Amino acid sequence: ALVGFGLVIYAYVQSREYLRGPVLKVEEPQNGSSSTTSLVALVGHTRNISFLTLNGRQIFTDEQGRFKESLLLQNGYNIMTLEAKDRFGHTVEKRLELVYKPGVAASSSAPF
């Protein structure tokens, strides 16, 4: 019985990454937010991944699983898709929707 219990524990420890799957969290910007600047930083972290893409383009993480990418927004409504895959083929996808509303340029009232 003790050997059987040990085998079950060993099997769980070896398969927990498979059972958990990839984890993907976006810290900023918040989904649905608006920006007055066209350049925004996409910041987040991952766990248990082997491949990460932003709109189909591979991006990279550091040793702790953090990532930071600069995004250039178009006028109006923008959709970005992040997809993370683990080594077992499991995927997780996050869709980020942002609105870019250009700010009004400050005018100078100084005399010529």
NURO-298370 format. One line per field, with one value per residue (C-alpha): x, y, z; residue in three letters. Coordinates in pm, 1 decimal, always signed. Layout:
N
c1	[X/...]
c2	[Y/...]
c3	[Z/...]
residuo	[Ala/...]
//
This chain:
112
c1	[+0.0/+283.7/+455.6/+126.8/+73.9/+431.9/+371.7/+56.0/+242.1/+530.8/+289.9/+116.6/+443.1/+560.7/+231.9/+133.2/+272.6/+67.7/-242.4/-195.5/-134.7/+0.7/-72.5/-86.9/-162.6/-164.4/-87.3/-113.9/-287.9/-628.7/-861.5/-1111.1/-905.5/-842.7/-517.9/-434.5/-87.9/-28.0/+260.9/+167.7/+360.8/+212.8/+333.7/+254.5/+384.4/+353.8/+411.0/+451.9/+492.3/+730.9/+601.5/+432.7/+290.3/+135.7/-85.2/+96.2/+445.8/+668.5/+766.0/+1001.6/+998.2/+1275.7/+1380.1/+1091.4/+832.3/+779.4/+735.0/+717.8/+637.6/+577.8/+264.2/+182.6/-192.4/-394.5/-662.3/-976.7/-1040.7/-746.4/-750.3/-442.2/-428.7/-174.4/-137.6/+75.5/+154.3/+313.1/+538.9/+241.9/+46.9/-203.1/-281.0/-431.4/-535.5/-598.5/-768.1/-690.5/-914.1/-786.6/-912.9/-672.6/-812.3/-546.4/-511.4/-558.9/-224.4/-140.5/-132.8/+112.2/-25.9/+315.3/+343.6/+568.1]
c2	[+0.0/+236.4/+172.3/+234.4/+562.0/+663.7/+594.9/+808.2/+1098.9/+1063.3/+1059.5/+1373.4/+1563.1/+1468.0/+1564.0/+1880.8/+2113.4/+1921.2/+1949.7/+2322.4/+2436.4/+2776.1/+3089.1/+3433.6/+3759.5/+4110.3/+4374.8/+4683.2/+4833.3/+4727.1/+4566.7/+4823.5/+5124.7/+5429.8/+5612.7/+5963.9/+5856.0/+5623.7/+5438.2/+5212.0/+4947.5/+4598.6/+4446.5/+4106.8/+3774.7/+3408.0/+3067.0/+2721.5/+2846.6/+2760.6/+2999.2/+3343.0/+3547.1/+3892.4/+3916.4/+3614.2/+3755.9/+3580.1/+3781.6/+3679.7/+3666.0/+3699.7/+3422.5/+3503.1/+3490.3/+3868.1/+4042.3/+4403.5/+4511.1/+4855.5/+4887.4/+5159.2/+5211.6/+5323.6/+5589.8/+5446.1/+5085.1/+4841.2/+4466.8/+4271.1/+3895.0/+3728.4/+3351.0/+3132.2/+2764.6/+2515.8/+2227.0/+1987.3/+2183.2/+2348.6/+2710.2/+3008.9/+3327.4/+3681.6/+3943.1/+4305.2/+4583.8/+4942.3/+5273.9/+5544.0/+5895.6/+6148.3/+6436.5/+6794.5/+6956.2/+7243.6/+7575.9/+7847.9/+8192.8/+8362.1/+8665.8/+8646.0]
c3	[+0.0/+86.0/-249.4/-433.8/-247.3/-329.2/-699.0/-697.7/-534.2/-780.5/-1077.4/-950.5/-900.9/-1249.2/-1418.2/-1231.1/-1500.5/-1756.6/-1541.1/-1467.7/-1823.0/-1928.5/-1724.0/-1890.0/-1705.6/-1851.2/-1588.2/-1805.6/-1988.8/-1864.0/-2117.2/-2249.0/-2146.2/-2361.0/-2425.1/-2540.3/-2657.0/-2948.5/-2781.6/-2488.4/-2297.9/-2271.7/-1944.4/-1795.5/-1675.3/-1762.6/-1610.1/-1763.9/-2121.6/-2401.1/-2669.9/-2653.0/-2941.7/-2977.7/-3287.1/-3431.2/-3372.0/-3118.6/-2811.7/-2534.2/-2156.2/-1902.1/-1662.1/-1425.3/-1706.5/-1730.8/-2063.5/-2181.7/-2536.3/-2684.7/-2894.8/-3146.2/-3149.5/-3449.5/-3420.8/-3267.7/-3168.0/-3142.3/-3070.7/-2963.1/-2909.0/-2682.2/-2706.0/-2480.5/-2540.0/-2306.0/-2401.4/-2399.7/-2663.4/-2428.7/-2515.8/-2341.1/-2519.3/-2392.4/-2605.9/-2525.4/-2658.3/-2640.1/-2771.6/-2888.3/-2867.7/-2969.1/-2727.2/-2836.9/-2913.9/-2684.5/-2867.1/-2784.4/-2708.8/-2707.5/-2934.0/-3235.6]
residuo	[Ala/Leu/Val/Gly/Phe/Gly/Leu/Val/Ile/Tyr/Ala/Tyr/Val/Gln/Ser/Arg/Glu/Tyr/Leu/Arg/Gly/Pro/Val/Leu/Lys/Val/Glu/Glu/Pro/Gln/Asn/Gly/Ser/Ser/Ser/Thr/Thr/Ser/Leu/Val/Ala/Leu/Val/Gly/His/Thr/Arg/Asn/Ile/Ser/Phe/Leu/Thr/Leu/Asn/Gly/Arg/Gln/Ile/Phe/Thr/Asp/Glu/Gln/Gly/Arg/Phe/Lys/Glu/Ser/Leu/Leu/Leu/Gln/Asn/Gly/Tyr/Asn/Ile/Met/Thr/Leu/Glu/Ala/Lys/Asp/Arg/Phe/Gly/His/Thr/Val/Glu/Lys/Arg/Leu/Glu/Leu/Val/Tyr/Lys/Pro/Gly/Val/Ala/Ala/Ser/Ser/Ser/Ala/Pro/Phe]
//
